Amino acid sequence: MARHGYEALFLYGHSMGTNRVLFYLAETQDPRIDGVILTGSPGNLFQWNVRTFGLEAATEVLRRAQELKAKGKGDTWMLINLGPLGKTLYTANHVVSLRGPKTLSDPFMNVARLAKPLLVVHGLADRLADPQVADQLKNNAGPGSSVTVMKIAGADHRFRKHEKELEEIIAQWLAEKIKQ
């Protein structure tokens, strides 16, 4: 976008992409980025696993991944239960990088390192990611950040049947930020 001459650049992340966007900005402090839009953030992924499966199960998966990594077998594939998303294969290294105590993808730590305008939108009918994560992100935002939290009644994780409302919220927020 910068190469095409756009002057106002905003990053957008949905679901686990919110953690990726926050990590990128916290690490790079990219001065070209004017703001961030996050939708359906799951928050800290170990905490998400605890909420979804309980502390014992979440801890056991992480322990197995850490054990494989410690034995030099971090590239070993593990079948990981993602609850409502089904099951998927992650390497032990990937599980540790997302859920371990030293994870770099913790959105609450990363948002604290930013001084950018943020829009956080969450559906109140989201059964995958807790809508309270939006408030946690706001409460953990860094000094200099202005955080707008919007919650859409009836919207699920994908904002099905609420796409227009989401679009209007984002468009209005962007228009306000671009004028500043």
Residue pairs with C-beta under 8 A, 6 or more apart in sequence:
1 9
2 9
2 32
8 34
8 177
8 178
9 32
9 33
9 34
10 33
10 34
10 35
10 36
10 37
10 174
10 177
11 21
11 24
11 25
11 33
11 35
11 36
11 37
12 21
12 36
12 37
12 38
12 39
13 19
13 20
13 21
13 22
13 36
13 37
13 38
13 39
13 41
14 38
14 39
14 40
15 39
15 40
15 41
15 42
15 128
15 129
15 157
16 42
16 45
18 38
18 39
18 40
18 41
18 42
18 107
19 41
19 42
19 45
19 105
19 106
19 107
19 110
20 105
21 36
21 38
22 36
22 38
22 107
22 110
22 111
22 114
23 104
23 105
23 107
23 110
24 30
25 33
25 36
25 110
25 113
25 114
25 116
26 109
26 110
26 111
26 113
26 114
27 104
29 113
33 116
34 116
34 117
34 177
34 178
35 116
35 117
35 118
35 119
35 174
35 177
36 114
36 116
36 117
36 118
36 119
37 118
37 119
37 121
37 170
37 173
37 174
38 118
38 119
38 120
38 121
38 137
39 120
39 121
39 122
39 159
39 166
40 121
40 122
40 123
40 126
40 128
40 129
40 157
40 158
40 159
41 107
41 120
41 122
41 129
41 133
41 134
41 137
42 48
42 128
42 129
42 130
42 133
43 107
43 108
43 129
43 130
43 133
43 136
43 137
44 103
44 106
44 107
44 108
45 98
45 99
45 103
45 105
46 58
46 62
46 98
46 99
46 100
46 101
46 103
48 129
48 130
49 57
49 58
49 61
49 62
49 99
50 58
51 130
52 58
52 83
53 81
53 83
58 99
61 78
61 80
61 95
61 99
62 95
62 96
62 99
62 100
64 78
64 92
65 78
65 92
65 93
65 95
65 96
65 99
65 100
66 92
66 96
66 100
68 74
68 76
68 78
68 92
69 92
69 93
69 96
73 92
74 91
74 92
74 93
74 96
75 91
75 92
75 93
76 91
76 92
77 89
77 90
77 91
78 89
78 90
78 91
78 92
78 95
79 87
79 88
79 89
80 87
80 88
80 89
80 90
80 95
81 87
82 88
83 128
84 127
84 128
85 128
90 98
96 103
97 103
97 104
97 105
98 105
104 110
107 133
107 137
108 136
108 137
108 140
109 140
111 118
111 137
111 140
111 141
111 142
111 145
112 140
112 141
112 142
113 142
114 141
114 142
114 145
115 142
115 143
115 144
115 145
116 144
116 145
117 145
117 146
117 147
117 148
117 177
118 137
118 138
118 141
118 145
118 146
118 147
118 148
119 147
119 148
119 150
119 169
119 170
119 173
120 134
120 137
120 138
120 147
120 148
120 149
120 150
121 134
121 149
121 150
121 151
121 152
121 166
121 169
121 170
122 129
122 131
122 133
122 134
122 149
122 150
122 151
122 152
122 155
123 131
123 151
123 152
123 154
123 155
123 156
123 157
123 159
123 162
124 131
124 151
124 152
124 153
124 154
124 155
125 153
125 154
125 155
125 156
126 155
126 156
126 157
127 156
127 157
128 156
128 157
129 157
131 151
134 149
134 151
135 149
137 147
137 149
138 147
138 149
141 147
148 173
150 169
152 159
152 162
152 165
152 166
152 169
154 161
154 162
155 161
155 162
155 165
155 166
159 165
159 166
